[in-house]
Amino acid sequence: MFNMKKLFGYSLYLKDRRTLVQELKSRISDNQLSTIISLNTLKLYQGSRDPFLEKTFQSGTHIIPDGQSIAFAEYLVHGNKISSISGAELMVELIRESCVSGYKIFFLGSPQQLLDRVELKIKQDYPQLIDKVAFQDGYYNVEKDEADVISRIAMFKPDFLFVAFGSPRKEEFIIKYHGQLNAKVIMGVGGSYEYFVGDVKLDPMTKKLGLRWLVRTIQDPRRLARRYAVCNSYFLFALSKEIVKSFKNRLRHA
């Protein structure tokens, strides 16, 4: 049975992706701001090392379990059987929903070459959206140009703002500026643009088994091997603490 207990200190979203999409649409209609944070082992580790970052990650209106490991932890600790919500798959579904409902989208971050490919795919697959999208690469001068970027986004008034900076830059940007952006839904998307244009494939079985991290490590071992070793080790440590804490709480209330 679903409950509101926190996992690792986070108020995790416990419903499925389709329900989340409907909730976001309802919040757009009600002019409510939504900020989506994708919780995975990297953010869990980063938050453990920096209280400010942890508070930043925890402040999203929707903290989704972006990874089977987080969904599995929720089951072990609280007994809730939930599905992980891939941030990349969620972004694509929101793009499709925008095509149907006429929402506006602002794509922020990543190199310009990748944004050009995102724009081309939208022209090919979602031509109804071409006048409802805008783009800004992530390689601008933060000190000199960020105020202009924020102003441009605010003038565009997107229903969905996808922020493809690295972590934790994207989460810090979302929390710092969300009140100035005139966006209804703001979501950090990491490498989701690559998934959208077809550079990255998400195998369903790999997702079910929680092994996407292993596939990504094999594809880019120099960049990711140490990161996943550290983050996954911390996750196992943190999970053991959560299980012990949950067990003690059950004994106390038995």
N, C-alpha and C positions, 0 to 999 in steps of 0.2 A: 504493500500500500504506500502511495506517495506521501512524503512528509516534507517539512520545511527545514530539516536539519541541515547544517552546513557540512560540506566536504572539504577538508583542508582549509577551512575558514571561508569557503566560497559558497554563495547561494546558487547552486547549480540549477540550470534549466532542465526539468525532468520529463518534458513532453517530447513528442516527435517533431520532425522537421516540418511536416505539412501543417501541424497545429501552430507551430511558430510562425510560418508564413501568414496564416490567417490572422494571428494575433497582431503581427506587424501591420497588415493591411488595415485592421480595425484601429490601431493606434495612429496610423496616418490619417484616417478619416476623422479621428478625434483631435488631430493636431498635437499629438503627444510625441515627444522626442524619445527615440529608442537608440541605445548604444549597445552594440553586440561585441562581446569579448569572447574569443575562442580559447578555452582553457585546455592546455596540453601539458606534457611533462616539462617542456622548455619554460613556459611561463610559471609553472609551479616552482621550478628550481630558481628562476630569476627572482620571483617574489620572496622566496625564502632567504635570499641574499641581500635584499633591499626592501625595508619596510615601506618606503614611499612607493616603489613599484608594486608591491603587494596590495597596498591600498588602492592604487590606480587600477590594477586588474580587477579588484573586487567591486569597483564602483559602477560597472556596466549594468544597464537595466536587464540585460539578458546575457548570462554567462553560459555558453553552450559547451557540452563535452566533446571537444574536437579531438577525438581519438578513442579507440576501444579501451585503452588502459584506464581512462577516466571513468568511462561507463562501467567497466568491471569493478573499479574501486567503489563506486556508488553501490553496487550490488553487494560487495563483500561487507561494507561498513553499515549500510542502512537497509539492505534487502530489496532495493528498488531495481527491477529489471528495466533498464532504459536502453535506447539506441544512441550510439554516438552520432553527432551531427557534423559532418565534414563542412568546414567553412567554404571550401571550393565548390562543393555541390550545392550548398545553400545559396552562394552568390549566383550560380547559373540559374537556379530556380527563381530567384528574385528578378533576374534579367528577363526570363520568360514571362513572369507575372507582369513586369513593366510593359512588355509588348502587348499584353492583353488589356491591361488597365490604364495604359497611357502615362505611367509614372516617368519622371525624369531621373536620369542617373549621371553622377559625376564620378569619373574614374581618376583617382589621384595616386601618384607613385609609379615606380618602375621606370626603366629606360624608355625613351621616346620610340625606339624601334619596336618595342613590345606593344606599346600603346597604339601604334599605327596598325599592328596586326589585330589588336582587339577591335579597333574601329572598322577594319576591313571585314572581320567576321560578322560584326553587327550589320554592316551594309548587305552582306550576302545572306545571312540567316534571319535577321530581324530588321528588315528595311523600314518597318513602321516606326522604329526607334531613332532613326538617324538624326532627326531634328530635335530629339529629346535627350541627347547625350553630350557630354563635354569631357575634356581630357586635360590633365596637367602631369607632366613627368615629375619624378621625385628628386631630380638632380639640380634643383634651383639653389641659390644661395640663401640659406635659412635666415641669416641676420638681415640681409638686404631685401629679400623678395617675399618672405613668408607672409607679411602683412598684405601684400598685393594678391597673393594666392588665396588667402582667406577671404578677402574682399570679393574676388572673382567668384568663388564658390557661393558666397552669400548672395550675390546678385543673381546667380543662376537658380537658386532655391531648389536644390535637388530633393527628390523624395528619398533617393538612396545615394549615399556617399560611400564609395568603396575606397579604403585607404591601404595602399600596397607598399608601405614602408616596412623595413625590418622591425623586429621586436627587440626592445620595447618602444622604439620611436613612434610606431603607429598608435599604440595605446596612449602614450603620453600626449600625442597630438590630439587624439579624440577627446580625452578628458580635459585637456587644457582649453581647447577651442570650441567644444561642442555648442556652447551657448552663442557663438558668433557666426555660425556657419549657415543658418537658415535651412538646415537639412532635417528631414523627418527621421531617417534611419541612418546611422553612421556605423560602419562595420570595418574592422581591420581584416584584410584578406590575404596578407602574406603572398604566397606564390600562386594564388588562385587565377591570375591572368594567364599564366602558363597552362593551367588546366583548361581554361576556357578556349584557348586557341589550339589546343590539342598536343602541346609539347609534353604534357604529363598525363599519364593514364592511371586511373584509380581502379585497380582490380578488385571486384567485390569480395572474392575469397580472402585476398590479402587484408582487406578492411575488416572482415568478420573475425579473422584470427589475430587482428591487432599487430600486423607485421609490416605496415607501410613504412615504419621507421627503418626496418632492415633493408627493404627494397631501395629506399632513398640513400641509405648508407653505401650500398653496393654501387649505386649509380654515381655517387660523389663522395668517396671515402675520405679524401683529404680534408674536405670542409666539414663533414658531418660525423665522422667516426668518433672523435673525442667528445663532441657535443652530446651525442646520444648516449655514450658510455656514462658521462657525468650525470645527465638528466635522468636516465633510466635507473641508475643506482640510487639517486636521491629519491626518485618516486617510490622505489621499493622500501626505502627507509621510512619515508613519510607515511606510506600505506600501512606499514606494520604499527606505527604509532597510532594511526587512526583506528585500526582494528582493536588494539589494546584499550584505547580510550572508550570506544563504543562498548566493548565487553564490560568494562568497569561500570559504565553508566547503566547498563542493563542489570547488573548485579545490585546496584544501588537502588534501583526502582522495582526490583523483583518482590 
